[in-house]
Amino acid sequence: MIFDFLKHNVEIFIIIILGIMSFIALWYFVERLIFYKKVDVSIYKTQTQLEEDLTKNLTSLYIIYSNAPYIGLLGTVCGIMITFYDMGASEGIDAKSIMVGLSLALKATALGLLVAIPTLMIYNGLLRKVDVIINKFKVEKDEAK
């Protein structure tokens, strides 16, 4: 039955998805830091070309930080559904098992936030670095005139 499948696998799927999202966020963060450290603004003819190169992969970080809480929430909703299903299927209602089920369900939301918050901080930090590099480009172009 679908609830048995969810009961045994939903937590694993949510953790795997959030793990992949956090790995991608970390990968893009490191890649962008290396690129920003090595970027030479003098090779760019236009600001648009520079902006395209500087903002590469930032959209992916935006998608990760904006959707990770929803992935966690999906896990929480599934966990609560499973807990309610178990409550309805059992003969006696045990408060301990209900609380354990709900606390495990909320773990998914916490994991989603654990992925989203650092990714948001990384995204904003990288946007600031983009602004600084673009300003450096503008200064060099103004000095060259």
Helices and strands as residue ranges (DSSP letters): H 2-38, G 41-43, H 47-54, H 58-89, H 95-144
